[in-house]
Amino acid sequence: MSTRLMAAAALATVGTLLVLAGRADAAACDTRGPAGTQYETGVNCRTVEVDSHPRRYVVYVPARRLPAAPVVLMFHGSSGTGELFLRTSGWREQADRTGLIAVFPTALRYRVIDSGRRVTKWHEFDLGTKITDERPPGYPLGAPMPADDVGFVDEIVGDLERRLPIDRRRVYASGFSNGANFAARLTVDRANRLAAAGYSAGGLVDAHATDRPVPTSVTVGSEDDRILEGTGLEELPLDPVEILSSPVTGPFIDAHLQTLGLDPADRADFTRPRSTLLRWPPTDPTFSFRMIRGLGHRFPDGAARDFWKFFRANRLP
């Protein structure tokens, strides 16, 4: 049953109108250019070659300049784009408030086995089982399939390091749905480069060995239809004991606790009218899990603000 949370999250789609709006935002770039060119204040639309294929990403540089700025990489869900999440995730506004640099990459488009549709997908751990062997448009025959998205992130961060005054100890990953699954993969594959991660409606389905436990904050909506599909449930529980014993959320939480090397019993629970928060350990948590009452399959309002509070308390040693 634990695979339900990951598989359901990976099926997330964004409505046609929102996708079109995101594409319209692509035209609203203050600067365009390949990696290696100068960044300007505002919206910078960039491209970088990864395995001889151009990949695109948006970097938002706020007017408030810090001597060493933290970086947040926001990974969209299935069918989404970086431009769409620049507009809707709240990280652009958080950058204006705090001086962080917000990055919005775009995944490649694969044909999904279940629907037969071609949609953008990040290379989460089990993406190869969910897509056909049909290559994305223009994708070279000699390039790895699925694409090396971890390498794509390396190229983005490398470009930022060369061109902007960033704090290498404060690089964070955020994500939604399939983008959350990929952000979770980065906590394993780039554990020594990420200071922390915060994502919604996705994450790890299995435990993994890591070089370092990356502090992680996760949110899930109690009415997320992608997660509830096929479970027979109308809503996910908000009671802490029921959350941990649920065949949907229990194994999901266990995978994170095992990956992070945390004692399941060393936790604190905080129940509020609209959400339930579980933290391991109770103070200075390495892992937090929040169930949000009534939230469907979307990136929560205020998530960027809440994740930033968690990020702010964590940096690489």
C-alpha positions as CSV (number, residue, x, y, z in Angstrom):
1,M,0.0,0.0,0.0
2,S,2.9,2.4,0.6
3,T,3.4,2.6,-3.2
4,R,0.0,4.2,-3.4
5,L,1.2,7.6,-2.2
6,M,4.1,7.7,-4.6
7,A,2.3,6.4,-7.6
8,A,-0.7,8.6,-7.1
9,A,1.4,11.7,-6.6
10,A,3.2,10.9,-9.9
11,L,-0.1,11.0,-11.8
12,A,-0.6,14.7,-11.0
13,T,-1.7,16.8,-13.9
14,V,-2.1,20.5,-14.3
15,G,-5.2,21.9,-16.1
16,T,-4.9,23.1,-19.6
17,L,-5.6,26.7,-18.7
18,L,-2.9,26.8,-16.1
19,V,-0.4,25.3,-18.4
20,L,-1.2,27.9,-21.1
21,A,-0.9,30.6,-18.4
22,G,2.5,29.2,-17.5
23,R,3.6,29.3,-21.1
24,A,2.4,32.9,-21.3
25,D,4.6,33.7,-18.4
26,A,7.6,32.3,-20.4
27,A,7.5,35.4,-22.5
28,A,7.8,37.6,-19.4
29,C,11.5,37.2,-19.0
30,D,13.7,40.2,-18.1
31,T,16.7,38.4,-19.6
32,R,17.2,35.3,-21.8
33,G,20.3,33.4,-22.4
34,P,22.4,30.3,-22.0
35,A,24.1,29.3,-18.8
36,G,27.2,31.4,-18.3
37,T,25.8,34.7,-19.2
38,Q,25.1,37.5,-16.7
39,Y,22.1,37.4,-14.4
40,E,19.9,40.5,-13.9
41,T,17.5,41.5,-11.2
42,G,14.1,39.9,-12.0
43,V,13.1,36.9,-14.1
44,N,16.0,35.2,-16.0
45,C,15.1,32.5,-18.5
46,R,18.1,30.2,-19.0
47,T,19.1,27.2,-21.0
48,V,21.9,24.7,-20.4
49,E,23.1,21.7,-22.4
50,V,22.8,18.4,-20.6
51,D,23.9,15.3,-22.6
52,S,23.8,17.5,-25.8
53,H,20.1,18.5,-25.2
54,P,19.0,22.0,-24.1
55,R,17.3,22.2,-20.8
56,R,15.5,25.3,-19.6
57,Y,15.1,26.9,-16.2
58,V,14.0,30.2,-14.7
59,V,16.0,32.0,-12.0
60,Y,14.3,34.8,-10.1
61,V,16.8,37.2,-8.6
62,P,15.2,39.6,-6.2
63,A,16.0,43.3,-5.9
64,R,17.2,42.7,-2.4
65,R,20.8,41.5,-2.8
66,L,22.5,39.6,-0.1
67,P,26.3,39.1,0.2
68,A,25.7,35.3,0.1
69,A,22.1,34.4,-0.9
70,P,20.4,31.1,-0.1
71,V,19.0,29.2,-3.1
72,V,15.6,27.3,-3.4
73,L,15.0,25.0,-6.3
74,M,11.3,24.4,-6.9
75,F,10.3,21.3,-9.0
76,H,6.9,21.4,-10.6
77,G,4.5,18.5,-10.7
78,S,3.6,16.3,-13.8
79,S,2.5,18.4,-16.8
80,G,3.8,21.5,-15.1
81,T,6.6,23.9,-16.1
82,G,9.1,26.1,-14.3
83,E,7.3,29.2,-15.6
84,L,4.0,28.0,-14.1
85,F,5.4,27.5,-10.7
86,L,7.3,30.8,-10.8
87,R,3.8,32.3,-11.0
88,T,1.9,30.0,-8.6
89,S,4.2,28.5,-5.9
90,G,4.8,31.6,-3.8
91,W,8.6,31.2,-4.0
92,R,9.0,34.3,-6.1
93,E,7.2,36.3,-3.4
94,Q,9.3,34.7,-0.7
95,A,12.4,35.7,-2.6
96,D,11.3,39.3,-2.6
97,R,10.7,39.2,1.1
98,T,13.9,37.5,2.2
99,G,16.5,37.9,-0.6
100,L,16.7,34.2,-1.5
101,I,17.3,33.2,-5.1
102,A,14.4,31.0,-6.4
103,V,15.0,28.6,-9.3
104,F,12.2,27.0,-11.4
105,P,13.5,24.3,-13.8
106,T,11.3,22.5,-16.3
107,A,11.3,18.7,-16.9
108,L,11.3,16.9,-20.2
109,R,8.1,15.4,-21.7
110,Y,7.6,11.6,-21.7
111,R,4.8,9.4,-22.8
112,V,3.2,8.0,-19.7
113,I,2.1,4.3,-19.8
114,D,-1.1,4.7,-17.8
115,S,-2.7,7.5,-19.8
116,G,-0.7,7.4,-23.1
117,R,-0.3,11.2,-22.8
118,R,3.0,13.0,-23.2
119,V,3.7,15.1,-20.0
120,T,6.6,16.7,-18.2
121,K,8.1,14.3,-15.6
122,W,11.1,14.5,-13.3
123,H,13.4,11.5,-13.0
124,E,12.2,10.2,-9.7
125,F,13.5,6.8,-8.5
126,D,11.0,4.7,-10.4
127,L,10.2,6.9,-13.4
128,G,11.4,4.2,-15.8
129,T,8.5,1.9,-14.8
130,K,5.9,4.6,-15.6
131,I,6.9,5.8,-19.1
132,T,7.3,4.3,-22.5
133,D,10.7,4.1,-24.3
134,E,9.6,6.9,-26.6
135,R,12.1,9.7,-26.3
136,P,11.2,13.3,-25.6
137,P,11.0,15.5,-28.7
138,G,14.4,16.2,-30.0
139,Y,16.1,14.1,-27.3
140,P,19.4,12.6,-28.7
141,L,19.6,8.8,-29.2
142,G,22.9,8.6,-27.2
143,A,21.6,10.4,-24.2
144,P,20.5,8.5,-21.0
145,M,16.8,7.6,-20.8
146,P,15.2,8.9,-18.7
147,A,17.2,12.0,-18.7
148,D,19.9,12.8,-16.1
149,D,17.9,15.3,-14.1
150,V,20.3,15.1,-11.1
151,G,23.0,16.2,-13.6
152,F,20.7,19.0,-14.8
153,V,20.5,20.3,-11.2
154,D,24.3,20.1,-10.9
155,E,24.6,22.3,-14.0
156,I,22.1,24.8,-12.6
157,V,23.8,25.1,-9.2
158,G,27.2,25.4,-10.9
159,D,26.0,28.2,-13.1
160,L,24.6,30.0,-10.0
161,E,27.9,29.6,-8.1
162,R,29.8,31.1,-11.0
163,R,27.5,34.1,-11.7
164,L,25.8,35.0,-8.4
165,P,26.9,35.4,-4.7
166,I,25.2,32.4,-3.3
167,D,25.6,30.6,0.0
168,R,26.7,27.0,-0.9
169,R,25.7,25.9,2.6
170,R,22.1,27.0,2.0
171,V,20.8,25.3,-1.1
172,Y,17.4,23.8,-0.6
173,A,15.0,21.7,-2.7
174,S,11.2,22.1,-2.8
175,G,8.7,20.2,-5.0
176,F,5.1,19.2,-5.7
177,S,3.9,15.7,-6.5
178,N,6.3,14.2,-9.1
179,G,8.5,17.2,-8.3
180,A,8.3,16.2,-4.6
181,N,9.4,12.7,-5.6
182,F,12.4,14.1,-7.4
183,A,13.3,16.5,-4.6
184,A,13.2,13.4,-2.3
185,R,15.6,11.7,-4.7
186,L,18.0,14.7,-4.4
187,T,18.1,14.3,-0.6
188,V,19.6,10.9,-1.3
189,D,21.8,11.5,-4.4
190,R,22.9,14.9,-3.4
191,A,22.8,14.6,0.4
192,N,26.1,16.5,0.8
193,R,24.9,19.5,-1.3
194,L,21.4,20.1,0.0
195,A,20.9,21.8,3.3
196,A,17.2,20.7,3.6
197,A,14.1,19.8,1.6
198,G,10.5,20.7,1.8
199,Y,7.8,19.2,-0.5
200,S,4.2,18.4,-0.9
201,A,2.1,15.4,-2.1
202,G,5.0,13.1,-2.7
203,G,8.3,11.9,-1.4
204,L,10.2,8.6,-0.7
205,V,8.3,5.3,-1.0
206,D,11.3,3.2,0.0
207,A,14.1,3.7,2.5
208,H,17.5,4.6,1.0
209,A,21.1,4.7,2.3
210,T,22.5,8.2,2.3
211,D,25.8,9.9,3.2
212,R,24.0,12.4,5.3
213,P,20.4,12.8,6.7
214,V,18.9,15.8,4.9
215,P,16.4,17.6,7.1
216,T,13.0,17.2,5.4
217,S,9.5,18.7,5.8
218,V,6.5,17.1,4.1
219,T,2.9,18.2,3.7
220,V,0.0,16.1,2.5
221,G,-3.7,17.1,1.9
222,S,-6.3,15.0,3.7
223,E,-8.5,15.2,0.5
224,D,-5.8,14.6,-2.1
225,D,-7.7,12.6,-4.7
226,R,-4.5,11.3,-6.3
227,I,-3.5,9.7,-3.0
228,L,-7.0,8.5,-2.1
229,E,-7.7,6.9,-5.4
230,G,-8.2,3.2,-5.0
231,T,-7.9,3.2,-1.2
232,G,-11.6,3.2,-0.5
233,L,-11.1,6.1,1.9
234,E,-12.9,9.4,1.6
235,E,-10.3,11.3,3.6
236,L,-6.9,10.7,5.1
237,P,-6.8,10.8,8.9
238,L,-5.8,13.8,11.1
239,D,-5.4,11.9,14.3
240,P,-1.6,11.3,14.9
241,V,-2.1,7.6,15.8
242,E,-4.2,7.0,12.8
243,I,-1.8,8.7,10.5
244,L,1.0,6.4,11.7
245,S,-1.1,3.3,11.5
246,S,-2.7,4.1,8.1
247,P,-1.6,1.7,5.3
248,V,-1.3,4.9,3.1
249,T,0.7,7.3,5.2
250,G,2.3,4.9,7.7
251,P,4.8,3.2,5.3
252,F,5.4,6.6,3.6
253,I,6.5,8.1,6.9
254,D,8.5,4.9,7.8
255,A,10.5,5.2,4.6
256,H,11.6,8.7,5.5
257,L,12.4,7.9,9.1
258,Q,14.5,4.9,8.1
259,T,16.3,7.0,5.4
260,L,17.1,9.7,8.0
261,G,18.0,7.2,10.7
262,L,15.4,8.5,13.2
263,D,13.8,6.7,16.1
264,P,10.0,6.5,15.4
265,A,9.3,6.9,19.1
266,D,11.2,10.1,19.5
267,R,8.5,12.4,18.2
268,A,6.1,15.2,19.2
269,D,2.5,15.7,17.9
270,F,0.8,19.0,17.4
271,T,-2.9,19.0,16.6
272,R,-4.7,22.1,15.3
273,P,-8.2,22.6,13.9
274,R,-6.9,22.6,10.3
275,S,-3.8,20.4,10.5
276,T,-1.8,17.9,12.4
277,L,2.0,18.1,12.7
278,L,4.3,15.3,13.6
279,R,8.0,16.0,14.3
280,W,11.1,13.8,14.8
281,P,12.7,14.6,17.1
282,P,10.4,17.0,19.0
283,T,12.8,20.0,18.9
284,D,15.0,21.0,16.0
285,P,13.3,18.3,13.9
286,T,15.1,16.4,11.1
287,F,11.7,15.2,9.7
288,S,8.3,16.8,10.0
289,F,5.0,15.6,8.5
290,R,2.0,17.8,8.3
291,M,-1.5,16.6,7.3
292,I,-3.6,19.5,6.1
293,R,-7.4,19.2,6.5
294,G,-9.4,19.6,3.3
295,L,-6.5,20.1,1.0
296,G,-6.7,18.5,-2.4
297,H,-3.9,17.7,-4.8
298,R,-2.2,21.1,-5.1
299,F,0.8,22.9,-3.7
300,P,-0.6,24.4,-0.4
301,D,-1.2,28.2,0.0
302,G,1.6,29.4,2.2
303,A,3.8,26.4,1.6
304,A,6.7,28.5,0.5
305,R,6.5,30.6,3.7
306,D,6.2,27.5,5.9
307,F,9.0,25.6,4.2
308,W,11.2,28.7,4.4
309,K,10.8,28.7,8.2
310,F,12.1,25.1,8.2
311,F,14.9,25.8,5.7
312,R,16.1,28.9,7.7
313,A,16.9,26.6,10.6
314,N,19.1,24.3,8.5
315,R,22.3,24.7,6.7
316,L,25.1,22.3,5.7
317,P,27.7,21.7,8.4
